[in-house]
């Protein structure tokens, strides 16, 4: 018996992702919204932008997180994770290329996709 999920189910998750009000660049995987903010290398939590939900690159569905450029580093640390959060919870965490960041320097976060594959 095959496995099927309707696009509406995947879209609901990606729609929820679009409620994110902040983005953080972290030194480790944050377990909570408070951790994402306290460990944030940036001196602020920029509001993320999102493109429309679309078909995934291979299958399933995806939502592109727009680039967040021109952020200022508030501390010197090594970035390893990027988090999206709303007023109460961390909605999504992903790894990034490990990079040393120096306080006062500009930090650019490139665009990236959150993709949910069809079940197999």
C-alpha positions as protocol buffer text, in pm:
chain_id: "A"
residue {
  index: 1
  type: UNK
  ca { x: 0 y: 0 z: 0 }
}
residue {
  index: 2
  type: UNK
  ca { x: 137 y: 340 z: -99 }
}
residue {
  index: 3
  type: UNK
  ca { x: 180 y: 647 z: 118 }
}
residue {
  index: 4
  type: UNK
  ca { x: 17 y: 973 z: 13 }
}
residue {
  index: 5
  type: UNK
  ca { x: -13 y: 1317 z: 167 }
}
residue {
  index: 6
  type: UNK
  ca { x: -219 y: 1596 z: 15 }
}
residue {
  index: 7
  type: UNK
  ca { x: -38 y: 1923 z: -62 }
}
residue {
  index: 8
  type: UNK
  ca { x: -277 y: 2101 z: 178 }
}
residue {
  index: 9
  type: UNK
  ca { x: -124 y: 1911 z: 471 }
}
residue {
  index: 10
  type: UNK
  ca { x: 231 y: 2013 z: 379 }
}
residue {
  index: 11
  type: UNK
  ca { x: 116 y: 2366 z: 298 }
}
residue {
  index: 12
  type: UNK
  ca { x: -33 y: 2399 z: 646 }
}
residue {
  index: 13
  type: UNK
  ca { x: 309 y: 2338 z: 802 }
}
residue {
  index: 14
  type: UNK
  ca { x: 476 y: 2582 z: 564 }
}
residue {
  index: 15
  type: UNK
  ca { x: 204 y: 2839 z: 631 }
}
residue {
  index: 16
  type: UNK
  ca { x: 277 y: 2812 z: 1003 }
}
residue {
  index: 17
  type: UNK
  ca { x: 646 y: 2867 z: 927 }
}
residue {
  index: 18
  type: UNK
  ca { x: 545 y: 3195 z: 764 }
}
residue {
  index: 19
  type: UNK
  ca { x: 428 y: 3325 z: 1103 }
}
residue {
  index: 20
  type: UNK
  ca { x: 792 y: 3356 z: 1214 }
}
residue {
  index: 21
  type: UNK
  ca { x: 866 y: 3703 z: 1349 }
}
residue {
  index: 22
  type: UNK
  ca { x: 1240 y: 3665 z: 1410 }
}
residue {
  index: 23
  type: UNK
  ca { x: 1556 y: 3508 z: 1274 }
}
residue {
  index: 24
  type: UNK
  ca { x: 1868 y: 3432 z: 1475 }
}
residue {
  index: 25
  type: UNK
  ca { x: 2218 y: 3313 z: 1391 }
}
residue {
  index: 26
  type: UNK
  ca { x: 2340 y: 3083 z: 1667 }
}
residue {
  index: 27
  type: UNK
  ca { x: 2650 y: 2904 z: 1793 }
}
residue {
  index: 28
  type: UNK
  ca { x: 2455 y: 2585 z: 1865 }
}
residue {
  index: 29
  type: UNK
  ca { x: 2110 y: 2440 z: 1809 }
}
residue {
  index: 30
  type: UNK
  ca { x: 1866 y: 2644 z: 2020 }
}
residue {
  index: 31
  type: UNK
  ca { x: 1614 y: 2435 z: 2211 }
}
residue {
  index: 32
  type: UNK
  ca { x: 1375 y: 2723 z: 2278 }
}
residue {
  index: 33
  type: UNK
  ca { x: 1286 y: 3074 z: 2167 }
}
residue {
  index: 34
  type: UNK
  ca { x: 1469 y: 3214 z: 2470 }
}
residue {
  index: 35
  type: UNK
  ca { x: 1781 y: 3017 z: 2376 }
}
residue {
  index: 36
  type: UNK
  ca { x: 1763 y: 3135 z: 2015 }
}
residue {
  index: 37
  type: UNK
  ca { x: 1757 y: 3496 z: 2131 }
}
residue {
  index: 38
  type: UNK
  ca { x: 2016 y: 3468 z: 2409 }
}
residue {
  index: 39
  type: UNK
  ca { x: 2261 y: 3282 z: 2182 }
}
residue {
  index: 40
  type: UNK
  ca { x: 2198 y: 3507 z: 1881 }
}
residue {
  index: 41
  type: UNK
  ca { x: 2523 y: 3634 z: 1728 }
}
residue {
  index: 42
  type: UNK
  ca { x: 2336 y: 3920 z: 1562 }
}
residue {
  index: 43
  type: UNK
  ca { x: 2272 y: 4238 z: 1759 }
}
residue {
  index: 44
  type: UNK
  ca { x: 1899 y: 4211 z: 1672 }
}
residue {
  index: 45
  type: UNK
  ca { x: 1646 y: 3955 z: 1548 }
}
residue {
  index: 46
  type: UNK
  ca { x: 1547 y: 4061 z: 1195 }
}
residue {
  index: 47
  type: UNK
  ca { x: 1199 y: 3972 z: 1071 }
}
residue {
  index: 48
  type: UNK
  ca { x: 1229 y: 3700 z: 805 }
}
residue {
  index: 49
  type: UNK
  ca { x: 1062 y: 3730 z: 467 }
}
residue {
  index: 50
  type: UNK
  ca { x: 907 y: 3439 z: 278 }
}
residue {
  index: 51
  type: UNK
  ca { x: 819 y: 3357 z: -79 }
}
residue {
  index: 52
  type: UNK
  ca { x: 498 y: 3178 z: -171 }
}
residue {
  index: 53
  type: UNK
  ca { x: 466 y: 2806 z: -107 }
}
residue {
  index: 54
  type: UNK
  ca { x: 558 y: 2606 z: -417 }
}
residue {
  index: 55
  type: UNK
  ca { x: 632 y: 2255 z: -540 }
}
residue {
  index: 56
  type: UNK
  ca { x: 949 y: 2109 z: -394 }
}
residue {
  index: 57
  type: UNK
  ca { x: 1260 y: 2071 z: -605 }
}
residue {
  index: 58
  type: UNK
  ca { x: 1219 y: 1692 z: -621 }
}
residue {
  index: 59
  type: UNK
  ca { x: 873 y: 1635 z: -470 }
}
residue {
  index: 60
  type: UNK
  ca { x: 663 y: 1760 z: -181 }
}
residue {
  index: 61
  type: UNK
  ca { x: 637 y: 2131 z: -108 }
}
residue {
  index: 62
  type: UNK
  ca { x: 875 y: 2412 z: -17 }
}
residue {
  index: 63
  type: UNK
  ca { x: 887 y: 2768 z: 108 }
}
residue {
  index: 64
  type: UNK
  ca { x: 1182 y: 2994 z: 42 }
}
residue {
  index: 65
  type: UNK
  ca { x: 1316 y: 3208 z: 324 }
}
residue {
  index: 66
  type: UNK
  ca { x: 1438 y: 3533 z: 172 }
}
residue {
  index: 67
  type: UNK
  ca { x: 1791 y: 3657 z: 229 }
}
residue {
  index: 68
  type: UNK
  ca { x: 1852 y: 3876 z: 534 }
}
residue {
  index: 69
  type: UNK
  ca { x: 2144 y: 4100 z: 449 }
}
residue {
  index: 70
  type: UNK
  ca { x: 2316 y: 4385 z: 630 }
}
residue {
  index: 71
  type: UNK
  ca { x: 2280 y: 4248 z: 983 }
}
residue {
  index: 72
  type: UNK
  ca { x: 2539 y: 4353 z: 1240 }
}
residue {
  index: 73
  type: UNK
  ca { x: 2718 y: 4100 z: 1460 }
}
residue {
  index: 74
  type: UNK
  ca { x: 2673 y: 4182 z: 1827 }
}
residue {
  index: 75
  type: UNK
  ca { x: 2937 y: 3936 z: 1945 }
}
residue {
  index: 76
  type: UNK
  ca { x: 3238 y: 3741 z: 1822 }
}
residue {
  index: 77
  type: UNK
  ca { x: 3150 y: 3374 z: 1782 }
}
residue {
  index: 78
  type: UNK
  ca { x: 3120 y: 3088 z: 1534 }
}
residue {
  index: 79
  type: UNK
  ca { x: 2784 y: 3055 z: 1360 }
}
residue {
  index: 80
  type: UNK
  ca { x: 2655 y: 2698 z: 1315 }
}
residue {
  index: 81
  type: UNK
  ca { x: 2273 y: 2731 z: 1311 }
}
residue {
  index: 82
  type: UNK
  ca { x: 1997 y: 2961 z: 1192 }
}
residue {
  index: 83
  type: UNK
  ca { x: 1660 y: 2966 z: 1370 }
}
residue {
  index: 84
  type: UNK
  ca { x: 1316 y: 3103 z: 1290 }
}
residue {
  index: 85
  type: UNK
  ca { x: 1083 y: 3179 z: 1580 }
}
residue {
  index: 86
  type: UNK
  ca { x: 756 y: 3350 z: 1664 }
}
residue {
  index: 87
  type: UNK
  ca { x: 642 y: 3518 z: 1985 }
}
residue {
  index: 88
  type: UNK
  ca { x: 652 y: 3195 z: 2183 }
}
residue {
  index: 89
  type: UNK
  ca { x: 839 y: 2906 z: 2015 }
}
residue {
  index: 90
  type: UNK
  ca { x: 1120 y: 2815 z: 1780 }
}
residue {
  index: 91
  type: UNK
  ca { x: 951 y: 2712 z: 1457 }
}
residue {
  index: 92
  type: UNK
  ca { x: 1250 y: 2585 z: 1259 }
}
residue {
  index: 93
  type: UNK
  ca { x: 1623 y: 2539 z: 1303 }
}
residue {
  index: 94
  type: UNK
  ca { x: 1874 y: 2449 z: 1037 }
}
residue {
  index: 95
  type: UNK
  ca { x: 2250 y: 2420 z: 1021 }
}
residue {
  index: 96
  type: UNK
  ca { x: 2464 y: 2666 z: 830 }
}
residue {
  index: 97
  type: UNK
  ca { x: 2821 y: 2652 z: 713 }
}
residue {
  index: 98
  type: UNK
  ca { x: 3032 y: 2699 z: 1026 }
}
residue {
  index: 99
  type: UNK
  ca { x: 3176 y: 3049 z: 1007 }
}
residue {
  index: 100
  type: UNK
  ca { x: 3368 y: 3269 z: 1249 }
}
residue {
  index: 101
  type: UNK
  ca { x: 3195 y: 3604 z: 1293 }
}
residue {
  index: 102
  type: UNK
  ca { x: 3350 y: 3914 z: 1447 }
}
residue {
  index: 103
  type: UNK
  ca { x: 3153 y: 4163 z: 1654 }
}
residue {
  index: 104
  type: UNK
  ca { x: 3065 y: 4475 z: 1457 }
}
residue {
  index: 105
  type: UNK
  ca { x: 3097 y: 4307 z: 1118 }
}
residue {
  index: 106
  type: UNK
  ca { x: 2813 y: 4268 z: 870 }
}
residue {
  index: 107
  type: UNK
  ca { x: 2639 y: 3930 z: 861 }
}
residue {
  index: 108
  type: UNK
  ca { x: 2441 y: 3824 z: 555 }
}
residue {
  index: 109
  type: UNK
  ca { x: 2212 y: 3523 z: 566 }
}
residue {
  index: 110
  type: UNK
  ca { x: 2148 y: 3394 z: 214 }
}
residue {
  index: 111
  type: UNK
  ca { x: 1813 y: 3272 z: 90 }
}
residue {
  index: 112
  type: UNK
  ca { x: 1729 y: 2910 z: 168 }
}
residue {
  index: 113
  type: UNK
  ca { x: 1442 y: 2669 z: 130 }
}
residue {
  index: 114
  type: UNK
  ca { x: 1243 y: 2474 z: 383 }
}
residue {
  index: 115
  type: UNK
  ca { x: 1130 y: 2167 z: 193 }
}
residue {
  index: 116
  type: UNK
  ca { x: 897 y: 1892 z: 310 }
}
residue {
  index: 117
  type: UNK
  ca { x: 921 y: 1578 z: 96 }
}
residue {
  index: 118
  type: UNK
  ca { x: 635 y: 1353 z: 1 }
}
residue {
  index: 119
  type: UNK
  ca { x: 627 y: 1029 z: 205 }
}
residue {
  index: 120
  type: UNK
  ca { x: 799 y: 724 z: 60 }
}
